[in-house]
Amino acid sequence: MSIFEAMAMSREQYLAQLPRKVAAAGAFVTDSEGRVLLVKPTYKQDWEVPGGCVEAGESARDACVRELLEELGLEIGIGTLLVVEHQTAPDDKGDSIMFVYDGGVVAETDSLSLELSGEELSAARFVPIDEIGGFLPERQARRLAAAADARSQNRVIEMVNGHRSQP
């Protein structure tokens, strides 16, 4: 749309035609052995990183904190942003942006008390990083591998459709 076409529209018309993106946020939580916390949703075949959709009026970080509490009863400090992935490949939900935050290292996984939400999650477990491909779709496995790299390199990694962007 040209600037001239936009100027001929009302503000409401202009806003209505802007693209919308779904956003979701998850936490990269590991144990002292480097295993990654994954959860099994009741409504999907695959496992995924704990987290969920960002609601209207909510930041990605706040969504991550809320989802961990709602789904796992887990109150942990959420650290820095590790990965932001732009998903532009067409699918049923349209464009989306995925955020992965550092959920830290949980020292004693045996004493970690997870309260699974019976409606949304059926299981949670710590999985060795080199085995996450057996639990997650390929794109999500690459996103968590990038999160591990981002944590070790103390930086943010940007991805597009499951692949790392070149700086």
C-alpha positions in Angstrom: 0.0 0.0 0.0 1.3 3.4 -0.9 1.4 6.4 1.4 -1.3 8.0 -0.8 -3.6 5.0 -0.4 -3.1 5.1 3.3 -3.8 8.8 3.5 -7.2 8.2 1.8 -8.3 5.7 4.5 -9.7 6.4 7.9 -7.5 5.5 10.9 -9.9 2.6 11.6 -9.6 1.3 8.0 -5.8 1.7 8.1 -5.5 -0.2 11.4 -7.8 -3.0 10.3 -5.7 -3.8 7.3 -2.4 -4.0 9.2 -0.9 -7.5 9.5 -1.4 -9.3 12.8 1.1 -11.7 14.3 0.7 -14.3 17.0 3.3 -14.2 19.7 4.4 -17.0 22.2 7.0 -17.2 24.9 8.8 -20.1 26.5 11.4 -20.7 29.1 14.7 -22.6 28.5 15.0 -24.4 31.9 17.8 -26.9 32.5 18.9 -29.1 35.3 22.4 -29.3 36.8 23.2 -32.0 34.2 22.3 -29.8 31.3 19.0 -31.6 30.5 16.2 -29.4 29.2 12.7 -29.2 30.7 10.0 -30.2 28.1 6.3 -30.5 28.6 3.7 -32.7 26.9 0.5 -30.8 26.0 -2.7 -32.7 26.0 -3.9 -31.1 22.8 -0.8 -31.9 20.6 1.2 -34.9 19.6 4.7 -33.4 20.2 6.3 -32.1 23.3 7.4 -28.5 23.6 9.2 -25.9 25.7 7.1 -24.7 28.7 5.3 -21.5 27.9 2.5 -20.3 25.7 0.7 -17.5 23.8 1.1 -13.9 24.7 -2.2 -12.4 25.6 -3.5 -9.0 24.5 -1.9 -6.2 26.7 0.8 -8.6 28.0 4.6 -8.6 27.3 6.3 -11.8 26.1 8.2 -12.0 29.4 5.0 -11.7 31.5 3.4 -14.3 29.4 6.3 -16.7 30.0 6.1 -16.1 33.8 2.3 -16.6 33.8 2.4 -19.7 31.7 5.0 -21.4 33.9 2.9 -20.7 36.9 -0.4 -21.7 35.3 0.8 -24.9 33.6 3.5 -26.1 36.1 3.0 -24.2 39.3 6.6 -23.1 38.8 7.8 -19.8 40.1 11.3 -19.1 38.9 13.1 -16.0 37.8 13.0 -15.5 34.1 16.3 -14.2 32.8 17.4 -12.6 29.6 15.9 -13.2 26.2 17.9 -15.9 24.4 16.1 -16.4 21.1 13.5 -14.6 19.0 12.2 -16.5 16.0 10.1 -14.9 13.2 7.9 -17.5 11.6 6.7 -16.3 8.3 6.0 -19.7 6.6 2.2 -19.9 5.9 0.2 -22.1 8.2 -3.2 -22.0 9.9 -2.2 -19.4 12.4 -0.4 -17.0 10.1 2.8 -15.2 10.9 4.2 -15.5 14.5 7.0 -14.5 16.7 8.4 -16.9 19.3 10.5 -15.7 22.3 12.6 -18.0 24.4 13.8 -16.7 27.8 16.5 -18.1 30.1 14.6 -20.0 32.9 17.9 -20.8 34.6 19.4 -24.0 36.0 17.3 -25.9 38.5 19.9 -27.5 40.8 17.7 -30.3 42.4 15.4 -31.8 39.8 14.3 -34.6 42.2 13.0 -32.0 44.6 11.4 -29.9 41.9 7.7 -30.0 42.5 5.8 -29.5 39.2 2.0 -29.2 39.4 0.9 -30.1 36.0 -2.3 -28.5 34.7 -4.5 -31.4 34.0 -6.3 -29.5 31.2 -3.2 -28.5 29.2 -0.3 -30.8 30.2 0.0 -34.5 30.7 3.7 -34.8 31.5 7.0 -32.9 32.1 10.5 -34.2 32.0 14.1 -33.2 31.7 15.6 -34.4 28.4 19.3 -34.4 27.4 19.9 -31.6 24.8 21.1 -34.1 22.2 17.8 -36.1 22.5 15.4 -33.2 22.1 15.0 -33.9 18.4 13.1 -37.1 19.4 10.5 -35.0 21.4 10.2 -31.8 19.4 9.4 -30.9 15.8 12.6 -30.1 14.0 12.1 -26.3 14.0 11.5 -26.2 17.7 14.5 -28.5 18.4 16.7 -26.0 16.4 15.2 -23.2 18.5 16.2 -24.9 21.7 19.7 -25.7 20.4 20.0 -22.0 19.6 18.8 -21.1 23.2 21.6 -23.4 24.6 24.1 -21.6 22.4 22.7 -18.2 23.3 23.0 -18.9 27.0 26.6 -20.1 26.7 27.6 -17.2 24.5 25.6 -14.6 26.6 23.8 -13.2 23.5 20.5 -13.2 21.7 20.1 -15.3 18.6 17.6 -14.3 15.9 16.0 -17.0 13.8 13.6 -17.0 10.8 11.5 -20.1 10.1 13.7 -22.3 12.2 17.1 -21.1 10.8 19.5 -18.7 12.4 19.7 -15.3 10.8 23.0 -13.9 9.7 24.1 -10.8 11.6 
